[in-house]
Amino acid sequence: MPSTRLGFAAQLKFLTRRGRFPKLRLELPPDAVELVAKQVGVAAAELGFYDFTSRAAKRHRSELRDLTGWHECTTTDQVKLASQLVDVIRHDERREEQVRAELMRQMREDLIEPPTAAQINTVIRSALHQADERAIAEVAARLTREEDCPRRLDALVFTDPTGDNTAKDDEDDALDPATELADTLAGAARRLAGALNAGLPADGFDLGVVARIPVVLAARARQAAPAAQALHGIPDHRSKVPAVAVVDLATDPTPSRAKVQAPPPEPSRDDSVPSSPQPAGTPAMTAPARRKRLSQKAARAVADSARLFKDADHRDTHRWNLIAEDGTVLGHVEPSYGGTGRTGRNGWNYHLADSPAVSGPYKTREDATLQCALAWIRVATAPLRRTLTVD
């Protein structure tokens, strides 16, 4: 069939270019579809008869994996990818966006199809956690090799926060382990700043010592906070119990309305019922129009036929409307602002047509459009909820 040949060729081209299979027909650019259709020798409109969720499409994907060497991401692959990420990011990188880009690059090199978004987030969190643990272990090992360093760290963290042991002479202050360790940390910070300003490589030990400063100060602050509050008579609000008013019913069996105030009524779950009284003659309220629940196949057919059209205010807002062939408005795609470039953009956002919630930003407009279509499919195929209405 012409549609089968075109669908097979389109999936092959998309796999070699993007490193994965298309989730919707919406992801395939019309120009690319026309080019592939010309190469195959069929009309580009035949792609509309190809179902990307059918058993034939799944069989085609299996054949393409055998042909190209790509394979689905397994649990073993996830563990391997997390370990490779640790080796790359443990010294230089902690930004999630850059770690995600490195993960996608590694999967493309190993011919691994990207797993679900939740699994990708799991791999990233695992890699970041392992990188932090390995960095802490390396710093701890370096500090242990230094002479008398554990005792000096303990002296800095566990000195008496009440100040009883701080009344010393200048000669004693010079020998105070906490002061000596503070001087060591300050010296390491100065040497590291000087190396960075001069464009020289940073010393590994100085870098490790400076990395321990926030940990030491945080532990010191956690220990000093309760004792300092008790010393200066500051109440601890963390354990404060709210006062309870006691009314003696024997002397005042019917407390006045001014003394006892009823709690405010909880908001109703039915937002369609107004709180203000209705004037006389108002007709009875009816249930709002309910949406129809679609099957997965019907919802995907609507989403596959959707295209981006410029909004009426596109010149001012740069908004695009995602509209299906039957006139259904799936959502809106618009730029996200907050970047540091000339235009101030940092990606693209989307929101569904019947929801003010904005999701994003995404790197490209195509990514935001795809996520908008997938979100609409989830909403259109979700079970309908019963709502209480007033007859």
RAFEN-V612536 format. One record per residue. N is the residue number from 1. SS is DSSP state (~ for helix, > for strand, _ for the rest). NEAR is the number of other C-alpha atoms within 12 Angstrom. D_FIRST is the distance of its C-alpha to the first C-alpha in Angstrom with 2 decimals. Layout:
BEGIN
n:N ss:SS near:NEAR d_first:D_FIRST
n:N ss:SS near:NEAR d_first:D_FIRST
END
This chain:
BEGIN
n:1 ss:_ near:16 d_first:0.00
n:2 ss:~ near:21 d_first:3.82
n:3 ss:~ near:27 d_first:5.54
n:4 ss:~ near:29 d_first:5.28
n:5 ss:~ near:27 d_first:6.50
n:6 ss:~ near:35 d_first:8.81
n:7 ss:~ near:42 d_first:10.05
n:8 ss:~ near:34 d_first:10.85
n:9 ss:~ near:35 d_first:12.64
n:10 ss:~ near:43 d_first:14.36
n:11 ss:~ near:40 d_first:15.73
n:12 ss:~ near:32 d_first:16.97
n:13 ss:~ near:28 d_first:18.72
n:14 ss:~ near:26 d_first:20.21
n:15 ss:~ near:30 d_first:21.52
n:16 ss:~ near:24 d_first:23.24
n:17 ss:~ near:16 d_first:24.77
n:18 ss:~ near:24 d_first:25.81
n:19 ss:_ near:30 d_first:26.18
n:20 ss:_ near:32 d_first:24.14
n:21 ss:_ near:36 d_first:20.80
n:22 ss:_ near:32 d_first:20.34
n:23 ss:_ near:28 d_first:21.63
n:24 ss:_ near:38 d_first:20.30
n:25 ss:~ near:36 d_first:18.03
n:26 ss:~ near:34 d_first:21.47
n:27 ss:~ near:34 d_first:22.31
n:28 ss:_ near:37 d_first:19.89
n:29 ss:_ near:23 d_first:21.91
n:30 ss:~ near:20 d_first:20.45
n:31 ss:~ near:13 d_first:21.72
n:32 ss:~ near:23 d_first:20.06
n:33 ss:~ near:33 d_first:16.64
n:34 ss:~ near:22 d_first:17.21
n:35 ss:~ near:20 d_first:18.37
n:36 ss:~ near:30 d_first:15.50
n:37 ss:~ near:27 d_first:13.01
n:38 ss:~ near:20 d_first:15.38
n:39 ss:~ near:17 d_first:15.44
n:40 ss:~ near:24 d_first:11.71
n:41 ss:_ near:18 d_first:11.71
n:42 ss:_ near:22 d_first:9.74
n:43 ss:_ near:23 d_first:11.71
n:44 ss:~ near:30 d_first:13.26
n:45 ss:~ near:20 d_first:13.05
n:46 ss:~ near:26 d_first:9.32
n:47 ss:~ near:35 d_first:10.90
n:48 ss:~ near:28 d_first:12.72
n:49 ss:~ near:23 d_first:10.03
n:50 ss:_ near:31 d_first:9.85
n:51 ss:_ near:29 d_first:12.84
n:52 ss:_ near:34 d_first:14.89
n:53 ss:_ near:25 d_first:17.02
n:54 ss:_ near:17 d_first:14.69
n:55 ss:~ near:13 d_first:15.10
n:56 ss:~ near:19 d_first:11.74
n:57 ss:~ near:29 d_first:13.07
n:58 ss:~ near:22 d_first:16.39
n:59 ss:~ near:18 d_first:15.22
n:60 ss:~ near:28 d_first:13.67
n:61 ss:~ near:34 d_first:17.08
n:62 ss:~ near:21 d_first:18.94
n:63 ss:~ near:19 d_first:17.35
n:64 ss:~ near:28 d_first:18.09
n:65 ss:~ near:24 d_first:21.62
n:66 ss:~ near:15 d_first:22.21
n:67 ss:~ near:14 d_first:21.07
n:68 ss:~ near:21 d_first:23.12
n:69 ss:_ near:21 d_first:26.02
n:70 ss:_ near:27 d_first:25.80
n:71 ss:> near:27 d_first:26.83
n:72 ss:_ near:26 d_first:27.70
n:73 ss:_ near:25 d_first:31.31
n:74 ss:_ near:19 d_first:33.56
n:75 ss:~ near:16 d_first:37.17
n:76 ss:~ near:13 d_first:38.46
n:77 ss:~ near:25 d_first:36.59
n:78 ss:~ near:32 d_first:38.15
n:79 ss:~ near:22 d_first:41.61
n:80 ss:~ near:22 d_first:41.12
n:81 ss:~ near:37 d_first:39.94
n:82 ss:~ near:35 d_first:42.94
n:83 ss:~ near:26 d_first:45.29
n:84 ss:~ near:28 d_first:43.95
n:85 ss:~ near:36 d_first:44.33
n:86 ss:~ near:31 d_first:47.93
n:87 ss:~ near:23 d_first:48.80
n:88 ss:~ near:22 d_first:47.53
n:89 ss:~ near:29 d_first:48.87
n:90 ss:_ near:26 d_first:52.04
n:91 ss:_ near:23 d_first:54.35
n:92 ss:_ near:17 d_first:52.74
n:93 ss:_ near:22 d_first:50.15
n:94 ss:_ near:24 d_first:50.08
n:95 ss:_ near:16 d_first:47.97
n:96 ss:~ near:21 d_first:44.92
n:97 ss:~ near:18 d_first:42.69
n:98 ss:~ near:18 d_first:43.55
n:99 ss:~ near:32 d_first:43.18
n:100 ss:~ near:29 d_first:39.69
n:101 ss:~ near:20 d_first:38.74
n:102 ss:~ near:28 d_first:40.21
n:103 ss:~ near:39 d_first:38.30
n:104 ss:~ near:32 d_first:34.93
n:105 ss:~ near:21 d_first:35.97
n:106 ss:~ near:25 d_first:36.87
n:107 ss:~ near:32 d_first:33.61
n:108 ss:~ near:25 d_first:31.71
n:109 ss:~ near:18 d_first:34.02
n:110 ss:_ near:23 d_first:33.56
n:111 ss:_ near:25 d_first:29.72
n:112 ss:> near:32 d_first:30.06
n:113 ss:_ near:32 d_first:27.77
n:114 ss:_ near:35 d_first:30.03
n:115 ss:_ near:25 d_first:30.93
n:116 ss:_ near:16 d_first:31.70
n:117 ss:~ near:13 d_first:34.27
n:118 ss:~ near:11 d_first:36.90
n:119 ss:~ near:22 d_first:36.55
n:120 ss:~ near:31 d_first:36.83
n:121 ss:~ near:22 d_first:39.98
n:122 ss:~ near:22 d_first:41.35
n:123 ss:~ near:37 d_first:40.98
n:124 ss:~ near:34 d_first:42.66
n:125 ss:~ near:28 d_first:45.52
n:126 ss:~ near:25 d_first:46.06
n:127 ss:~ near:35 d_first:46.26
n:128 ss:~ near:33 d_first:48.68
n:129 ss:~ near:21 d_first:50.83
n:130 ss:~ near:26 d_first:51.03
n:131 ss:~ near:28 d_first:51.86
n:132 ss:~ near:23 d_first:54.67
n:133 ss:~ near:17 d_first:56.04
n:134 ss:~ near:20 d_first:56.08
n:135 ss:~ near:28 d_first:57.79
n:136 ss:~ near:22 d_first:60.40
n:137 ss:~ near:17 d_first:61.06
n:138 ss:~ near:23 d_first:61.58
n:139 ss:~ near:27 d_first:63.96
n:140 ss:~ near:21 d_first:65.85
n:141 ss:~ near:17 d_first:66.27
n:142 ss:~ near:21 d_first:67.65
n:143 ss:~ near:29 d_first:70.02
n:144 ss:~ near:18 d_first:71.23
n:145 ss:~ near:13 d_first:72.20
n:146 ss:_ near:17 d_first:74.38
n:147 ss:_ near:12 d_first:78.00
n:148 ss:_ near:15 d_first:78.85
n:149 ss:~ near:25 d_first:75.68
n:150 ss:~ near:21 d_first:74.78
n:151 ss:~ near:20 d_first:78.30
n:152 ss:~ near:27 d_first:78.18
n:153 ss:~ near:33 d_first:74.83
n:154 ss:~ near:19 d_first:76.22
n:155 ss:~ near:25 d_first:79.32
n:156 ss:~ near:32 d_first:77.29
n:157 ss:~ near:29 d_first:75.15
n:158 ss:_ near:25 d_first:77.82
n:159 ss:_ near:25 d_first:80.92
n:160 ss:_ near:22 d_first:82.85
n:161 ss:_ near:24 d_first:81.30
n:162 ss:_ near:19 d_first:84.52
n:163 ss:_ near:15 d_first:86.29
n:164 ss:_ near:12 d_first:89.07
n:165 ss:_ near:16 d_first:88.49
n:166 ss:_ near:17 d_first:88.04
n:167 ss:_ near:13 d_first:91.76
n:168 ss:_ near:13 d_first:92.55
n:169 ss:_ near:11 d_first:94.49
n:170 ss:~ near:11 d_first:92.99
n:171 ss:~ near:10 d_first:93.61
n:172 ss:~ near:15 d_first:91.71
n:173 ss:~ near:18 d_first:88.82
n:174 ss:~ near:15 d_first:88.49
n:175 ss:_ near:17 d_first:88.01
n:176 ss:_ near:24 d_first:85.74
n:177 ss:~ near:25 d_first:82.53
n:178 ss:~ near:30 d_first:80.45
n:179 ss:~ near:23 d_first:81.88
n:180 ss:~ near:22 d_first:81.39
n:181 ss:~ near:32 d_first:77.75
n:182 ss:~ near:28 d_first:77.20
n:183 ss:~ near:22 d_first:78.71
n:184 ss:~ near:26 d_first:76.38
n:185 ss:~ near:31 d_first:73.32
n:186 ss:~ near:20 d_first:74.62
n:187 ss:~ near:19 d_first:75.34
n:188 ss:~ near:26 d_first:71.87
n:189 ss:~ near:26 d_first:70.38
n:190 ss:~ near:20 d_first:72.63
n:191 ss:~ near:24 d_first:71.78
n:192 ss:~ near:26 d_first:68.05
n:193 ss:~ near:20 d_first:68.37
n:194 ss:~ near:17 d_first:70.44
n:195 ss:~ near:18 d_first:67.92
n:196 ss:~ near:16 d_first:65.06
n:197 ss:~ near:12 d_first:67.13
n:198 ss:~ near:11 d_first:68.11
n:199 ss:_ near:10 d_first:64.55
n:200 ss:_ near:12 d_first:65.47
n:201 ss:_ near:16 d_first:63.46
n:202 ss:_ near:22 d_first:64.42
n:203 ss:_ near:19 d_first:66.38
n:204 ss:~ near:21 d_first:64.48
n:205 ss:~ near:27 d_first:67.42
n:206 ss:~ near:28 d_first:68.13
n:207 ss:~ near:31 d_first:64.51
n:208 ss:~ near:27 d_first:64.61
n:209 ss:~ near:38 d_first:67.93
n:210 ss:~ near:30 d_first:66.82
n:211 ss:~ near:25 d_first:63.70
n:212 ss:_ near:31 d_first:66.06
n:213 ss:~ near:26 d_first:68.03
n:214 ss:~ near:15 d_first:65.86
n:215 ss:~ near:19 d_first:65.87
n:216 ss:~ near:25 d_first:69.65
n:217 ss:~ near:23 d_first:70.39
n:218 ss:~ near:16 d_first:68.14
n:219 ss:~ near:21 d_first:69.88
n:220 ss:~ near:25 d_first:73.22
n:221 ss:~ near:21 d_first:72.46
n:222 ss:~ near:17 d_first:71.27
n:223 ss:~ near:20 d_first:74.50
n:224 ss:~ near:22 d_first:76.76
n:225 ss:~ near:22 d_first:75.50
n:226 ss:~ near:22 d_first:77.13
n:227 ss:~ near:22 d_first:80.40
n:228 ss:~ near:21 d_first:80.73
n:229 ss:~ near:19 d_first:80.19
n:230 ss:~ near:14 d_first:82.87
n:231 ss:~ near:16 d_first:85.26
n:232 ss:~ near:13 d_first:85.07
n:233 ss:_ near:10 d_first:84.92
n:234 ss:_ near:13 d_first:81.38
n:235 ss:_ near:16 d_first:79.85
n:236 ss:_ near:16 d_first:76.61
n:237 ss:~ near:10 d_first:74.21
n:238 ss:~ near:11 d_first:71.64
n:239 ss:~ near:8 d_first:73.78
n:240 ss:_ near:8 d_first:75.30
n:241 ss:_ near:9 d_first:75.43
n:242 ss:_ near:8 d_first:75.29
n:243 ss:_ near:6 d_first:78.59
n:244 ss:_ near:6 d_first:78.90
n:245 ss:_ near:9 d_first:81.27
n:246 ss:_ near:11 d_first:83.57
n:247 ss:_ near:14 d_first:85.15
n:248 ss:_ near:10 d_first:88.34
n:249 ss:_ near:10 d_first:87.92
n:250 ss:_ near:9 d_first:91.57
n:251 ss:_ near:8 d_first:92.82
n:252 ss:_ near:12 d_first:89.95
n:253 ss:_ near:9 d_first:88.30
n:254 ss:_ near:13 d_first:86.37
n:255 ss:_ near:15 d_first:85.18
n:256 ss:_ near:12 d_first:84.80
n:257 ss:_ near:8 d_first:81.52
n:258 ss:_ near:8 d_first:82.26
n:259 ss:_ near:12 d_first:82.45
n:260 ss:_ near:13 d_first:79.40
n:261 ss:_ near:11 d_first:76.23
n:262 ss:_ near:10 d_first:73.24
n:263 ss:_ near:7 d_first:70.06
n:264 ss:_ near:6 d_first:67.56
n:265 ss:_ near:8 d_first:65.01
n:266 ss:_ near:9 d_first:61.62
n:267 ss:_ near:12 d_first:58.80
n:268 ss:_ near:13 d_first:56.76
n:269 ss:_ near:12 d_first:53.18
n:270 ss:_ near:16 d_first:52.43
n:271 ss:_ near:14 d_first:52.33
n:272 ss:_ near:17 d_first:51.94
n:273 ss:_ near:21 d_first:55.58
n:274 ss:_ near:15 d_first:57.98
n:275 ss:_ near:12 d_first:61.16
n:276 ss:_ near:7 d_first:63.38
n:277 ss:_ near:9 d_first:64.86
n:278 ss:_ near:12 d_first:63.30
n:279 ss:_ near:9 d_first:65.52
n:280 ss:_ near:7 d_first:66.55
n:281 ss:_ near:8 d_first:64.19
n:282 ss:_ near:9 d_first:61.03
n:283 ss:_ near:10 d_first:58.29
n:284 ss:_ near:13 d_first:56.87
n:285 ss:_ near:15 d_first:54.01
n:286 ss:_ near:15 d_first:50.58
n:287 ss:_ near:17 d_first:47.68
n:288 ss:_ near:16 d_first:45.35
n:289 ss:_ near:8 d_first:41.90
n:290 ss:_ near:13 d_first:39.67
n:291 ss:_ near:16 d_first:36.18
n:292 ss:_ near:15 d_first:33.38
n:293 ss:_ near:19 d_first:31.87
n:294 ss:_ near:21 d_first:28.10
n:295 ss:_ near:17 d_first:25.78
n:296 ss:~ near:24 d_first:24.04
n:297 ss:~ near:20 d_first:20.64
n:298 ss:~ near:18 d_first:22.27
n:299 ss:~ near:29 d_first:24.32
n:300 ss:~ near:34 d_first:21.50
n:301 ss:~ near:30 d_first:19.61
n:302 ss:~ near:32 d_first:22.87
n:303 ss:~ near:41 d_first:23.47
n:304 ss:~ near:41 d_first:20.09
n:305 ss:_ near:30 d_first:20.83
n:306 ss:_ near:36 d_first:24.34
n:307 ss:> near:33 d_first:25.68
n:308 ss:> near:33 d_first:29.12
n:309 ss:> near:24 d_first:31.57
n:310 ss:> near:19 d_first:35.13
n:311 ss:_ near:20 d_first:37.84
n:312 ss:_ near:12 d_first:40.60
n:313 ss:_ near:13 d_first:43.03
n:314 ss:~ near:17 d_first:40.74
n:315 ss:~ near:11 d_first:43.43
n:316 ss:~ near:12 d_first:45.86
n:317 ss:~ near:17 d_first:43.79
n:318 ss:_ near:22 d_first:40.63
n:319 ss:_ near:26 d_first:38.70
n:320 ss:> near:35 d_first:34.99
n:321 ss:> near:33 d_first:33.53
n:322 ss:> near:40 d_first:30.21
n:323 ss:> near:30 d_first:28.99
n:324 ss:_ near:24 d_first:25.84
n:325 ss:_ near:18 d_first:24.32
n:326 ss:_ near:15 d_first:26.35
n:327 ss:_ near:16 d_first:29.51
n:328 ss:_ near:25 d_first:30.02
n:329 ss:> near:29 d_first:32.02
n:330 ss:> near:41 d_first:31.07
n:331 ss:> near:41 d_first:33.80
n:332 ss:> near:42 d_first:35.54
n:333 ss:> near:42 d_first:35.53
n:334 ss:> near:41 d_first:38.74
n:335 ss:> near:33 d_first:40.64
n:336 ss:> near:28 d_first:42.89
n:337 ss:> near:20 d_first:46.36
n:338 ss:_ near:16 d_first:48.78
n:339 ss:_ near:15 d_first:48.21
n:340 ss:_ near:11 d_first:50.82
n:341 ss:_ near:10 d_first:49.11
n:342 ss:_ near:9 d_first:49.98
n:343 ss:_ near:12 d_first:47.65
n:344 ss:_ near:13 d_first:48.38
n:345 ss:> near:21 d_first:44.74
n:346 ss:> near:21 d_first:43.65
n:347 ss:> near:26 d_first:40.03
n:348 ss:> near:33 d_first:38.11
n:349 ss:> near:35 d_first:38.59
n:350 ss:> near:40 d_first:36.67
n:351 ss:> near:34 d_first:37.74
n:352 ss:> near:33 d_first:36.02
n:353 ss:_ near:23 d_first:36.75
n:354 ss:_ near:18 d_first:39.04
n:355 ss:_ near:17 d_first:40.67
n:356 ss:_ near:12 d_first:43.24
n:357 ss:_ near:15 d_first:42.63
n:358 ss:_ near:24 d_first:41.50
n:359 ss:> near:25 d_first:39.52
n:360 ss:> near:26 d_first:39.51
n:361 ss:> near:28 d_first:40.09
n:362 ss:> near:26 d_first:36.87
n:363 ss:_ near:23 d_first:36.72
n:364 ss:_ near:21 d_first:34.19
n:365 ss:~ near:30 d_first:33.05
n:366 ss:~ near:28 d_first:29.45
n:367 ss:~ near:27 d_first:30.74
n:368 ss:~ near:35 d_first:32.77
n:369 ss:~ near:44 d_first:29.88
n:370 ss:~ near:39 d_first:27.70
n:371 ss:~ near:36 d_first:30.68
n:372 ss:~ near:45 d_first:31.34
n:373 ss:~ near:43 d_first:27.87
n:374 ss:~ near:33 d_first:28.16
n:375 ss:~ near:29 d_first:31.68
n:376 ss:~ near:37 d_first:30.64
n:377 ss:~ near:30 d_first:28.06
n:378 ss:~ near:23 d_first:30.91
n:379 ss:~ near:28 d_first:33.23
n:380 ss:~ near:29 d_first:30.88
n:381 ss:_ near:21 d_first:30.08
n:382 ss:_ near:17 d_first:33.70
n:383 ss:_ near:15 d_first:35.89
n:384 ss:_ near:14 d_first:38.10
n:385 ss:_ near:11 d_first:41.77
n:386 ss:_ near:12 d_first:44.56
n:387 ss:_ near:17 d_first:47.11
n:388 ss:_ near:16 d_first:50.65
n:389 ss:_ near:18 d_first:51.52
n:390 ss:_ near:15 d_first:54.79
n:391 ss:_ near:10 d_first:54.99
END
